[in-house]
């Protein structure tokens, strides 16, 4: 996480599959965090 390029913040310099994995992980983490924080409101 020291190099911003490894975090997928700069799509102009793709790092191969690692970028895709980070994006998928970020989406899943955000979704899980959202449901965890708002589970009382949703259910």
C-alpha positions as CSV (number, residue, x, y, z in Angstrom):
1,X,0.0,0.0,0.0
2,X,3.1,2.2,-0.1
3,X,2.9,2.6,-3.9
4,X,-0.5,4.2,-5.0
5,X,-0.1,2.4,-8.3
6,X,-0.4,-1.0,-6.5
7,X,-3.8,0.2,-5.0
8,X,-5.3,0.7,-8.5
9,X,-5.7,4.4,-8.1
10,X,-4.1,5.1,-11.5
11,X,-5.7,3.0,-14.2
12,X,-3.3,4.5,-16.7
13,X,-0.6,2.3,-15.3
14,X,-2.3,-1.1,-14.9
15,X,-0.4,-3.7,-12.9
16,X,-2.1,-6.7,-14.5
17,X,-4.6,-8.9,-12.6
18,X,-3.6,-7.3,-9.3
19,X,-5.6,-4.1,-10.2
20,X,-8.7,-6.2,-10.9
21,X,-8.3,-8.1,-7.7
22,X,-8.0,-4.9,-5.7
23,X,-11.1,-3.4,-7.3
24,X,-13.1,-6.6,-6.6
25,X,-11.9,-6.7,-3.0
26,X,-12.7,-3.0,-2.5
27,X,-16.2,-3.5,-3.8
28,X,-16.8,-6.5,-1.7
29,X,-15.3,-4.9,1.4
30,X,-17.4,-1.7,0.9
31,X,-20.6,-3.8,0.5
32,X,-19.9,-5.9,3.5
33,X,-19.1,-2.8,5.6
34,X,-22.3,-1.1,4.4
35,X,-24.5,-4.1,5.4
36,X,-22.6,-4.4,8.7
37,X,-23.1,-0.8,9.6
38,X,-26.7,-0.5,8.4
39,X,-28.0,-4.0,9.2
40,X,-30.1,-2.6,12.1
41,X,-31.7,0.0,9.7
42,X,-32.2,-2.5,6.9
43,X,-33.6,-5.3,9.0
